[in-house]
Each structure stands twice: as structure tokens, then as C-alpha cells.
Amino acid sequence: MKKAAIVAAIVLVLGGLSALGGYLWWEHSIDVYAQQPFGPAQAKSVEIAGGARMKEVAAALFREGVISDESRFYWLARKLKKDRQIKAGEYEFEGPQLPEKILETIAQGKVKLYHCTLAEGLRLDEIAPLLEKCGFGKADELLKLARDSAFAKKAGVPADSLEGFLFPDTYSFPKNPKPEAVLHKMVGRFMEEFKKAEAQRKPGISLNALETATLASIIEKETAVPEERRRVSCLFHNRLKKHMRLETDPTVIYAKILRYGSFDGNITHDDLRFQHPYNTYKNKGLPPGPIACPGKSALEAALNPIECDDLFFVACGGGTHKFCPDFKCHDHFVDICQRHKQP
């Protein structure tokens, strides 16, 4: 009996040592695994669903070749207490990475971002399809929201639509963002830039946010030459002070788009004579709202024009203009720039 007890004790000790050895070997193998970078040569996207557990995450990463060992990855997550720090979303991994770095990416919710760049001077009906191409929502839904007066009010826009208040910039969102979030962010960028432009407001310029966006949109559409924007602004401010009609073609084009749904490339005498709130050949002052979404320099120009006595300007090739204080000068440059007469 005594010998049997001794043997049993020895077996238990050896079993314990074996178990301990196995545990220590496993722990060491996890430590070694943690120091071995691994990953796909080309970018791989992995979708992690809401409520997913770490074993499911490890399996998904292993299937895509992001990790080399799903079991050790799982136990490493537990060892680092990151097995419950899982943020849902789409993640992108490329090239060799340490397992701990992958765990940090998921725990911190560093999801894959999609980017969309919008140029200056676009209208709502032009912006919505571009956002859809970027995966930022359906164009018709975005357009409906952008033209909803209640949504505009909620977004802090002093108008019945977001026309003119979606700032042209590069935007980044995770996969399938909510259209409301996209539009709110774009309006927020506009308000940021408007505040910066206000800081440079010239004394005597009393335009509010809607009027600023409206004038800036006209400046944006009138010239693509940055050096001309503040002078174009000066010209329009001068006409407004003298209670002259602005007589700017982009507003007529916008009116035509509102009437027919598109612009055929021609401005006719009938278009100039047609009574429409946006026709600045018929109405004095600024139109009811913006005709496009202006950029940073156009906003700055609207609130900080140069000093000038200009009242007229003529397109003179290459996107540039000739500026004039009176109609005689204007007619002179019309002959040179448009009728191609010798000076």
C-alpha cells in the first residue's frame, strides 16, 4: 500500500510537472507568436459584425490571411485583455503586422475609410451623384435631404436647402455612412470656413451667412482665377451699393436649370428677359440664395473685397477678365475680347 501511494504521488507530481510544462510551453509559444509579424502582401478587408466574439474575429482574420494562427491570436487577445474590446466595422490590413497591432486596430475601431473629393462650384444636383459614386449614400436620398427645409434648419443652415452650404473638400467615412451624417459634416466644414472668412471681414461689409454664401457662389462661378476673386467681389459690392442689377450670367443659368432641369449651354435673350427670382438681369440685389457651393477663397473674397471703382467686367480669354469703371471702357473691351476688333 505504501509503495502504491508513493507511485501514485510520483505519477501526480509528474503529471503536474507535465501539465505545468505544457502550460509554460504554450505561454511561451504565444509570446513567440506575438513577436512574429505576419500579413497579406496585398490589402485585405475584413468585416466584423456587431456582437462578434473574438473567436469569430480570429477565424475571419485567419481566412483572409491576416494572421497565421487563429488559436494563438485568440489566446493572445485574452492574455492582453482585448478579447472583449471589439469594435464592429470594416477593417483593412496590408503587409506584415504584429498580432498586438492588429488587436489594437480592432479595439480602437480604426476602421477602413472611404474618401471623396468635391470640387468648388458644384450644385446640389451635381454633388449628390458624386457622393453616391463614393459610396456615401443614394443620390436621390441625399438630394431629398439637402432640399428639405426642416433638415436644413436642423443642420443650422439659414436657408430652405443646403445649396451653397456643402463645403468642397475631401471627406472620409467608414463604409456605408448615413446620408445625414455626410451632409452634416459638409455643412459643418462650411461653417468652419465661414467663421474663418468672418475673421477677415472688411469693415463696412454687413453680409450675413446666407448673403455671404450667395455672393461667394456667384464669385465662384464667375471666375476660376484666384487672383480675380477679390476684384470680382469688389465689383459686385459696388453695384449693390449703387442699387444696380448684378447682371451676372451664372444666375441666369441657375434660373434656367430650375426651370428646365438642365442647361443647354446657351443663354438667349428670352432667358435674360424672363422674370425669375434668380435672374439678376431683371432683379436688383442678390438672388434668394446660393447658386452653387463656393470654396474657401470665394468665401473670403465675398467678405473681404479689394478697393476698386469697377462696375463692369468682360471675359477676355483664358478664364480672365477685363475690369472697367464705366460702360465706355466696358464696350471697348467687348470689341477687343469678344468682337476681336483691333484696339
Steps between C-alpha positions, in 0.01 A plus 500: 500500500781732591675434170177557310451832673854604413450400138171688488665807647781478249247467217313802628818703529614398155153572361504839667847574370393387157192722514710788629754438227224492241352822636838674506573377148163629377551836671846525348366411157244782531778742596706383202193529274440853625845604375455364147361747244266345247258626237390507137712663232189664356234683701231278646169625639335321790145576611433462873133483583347659805506261796772279350716307747877481487496139377288612202732796440808275511339256256413781256853645518651156446280433194623823339865424577536792740619278787690170493342326800144565612532304826809684621350830384191432710701410810728798450189721494388346828845536653506872404138541616392613154266212429199713599623821338354436159368784285279402208578623152710441190874479557781498247834331557804499272850368549657331803374626836545383857188329637481755780483782242207325332326466836556871570355592162180308576480613864536866401253472212744615232269394222570532129412846368365589158589840355314741276630829356256768385610798292395861550196639322283189481122507546302260718385304195866454401626416849246228581604262215867545589430409861315192381799394289715527812261271687367777723131435438243497223492817290122537514495461879787746545333750268166466676663568837705790364182667371299436815444828687454319834832318454670826399374665818617204708844526336521867598468635145327841466314393184241250379759272340869415524581658163819697553563357848676171414865591517720364220767284658621140538280302736571165666243258640477133592307269269134594441475818708158647572409776249408728790849463647663578164297817444541617859878465471507698175287777649727500803802558277321791334429659838865459600620676185231768528624584851856523370386730219308711752822555692628681187175689438568847361350789699171608349413160353178394671408181316348226715577128452236447229600814310867408530439151363289648220757759390786253543322250275465763228868595532590129481307455175618827344873438518731206546801731538581535872662841452178641354255394772545796735472741206185330373368530854583871505315550171185330632515689829524825301193408295307406812588833665376687192181289488597372157399159375787250525433371145708188545455209259547215753178605675312487169640153439387393846153639434488306175602179680220554752254554216601215270707266717817552295703757309538464123814715484329809355367818660237657277339844501186332632701357791630848587148648483323218685377609843651262752623559859850390396517714186728788603441669165140559614536541877717728709704371791614149575290202388305307771784258571823344374526358149778251586732402784789747529848422620728665754640782285157597365362524855796714602458720193131558570578647843833663418494662153782722380450873453396582143266715295402222259139455389545285188718212388546310176616142445822526305629148435680246712245545777618857569305826494547870427356729767350844437356793696257606226315374197731671250794297632280189506398546136862552404602164644194330354632607156847366578419181693176385340465676164876466442542853370839663502546755781 
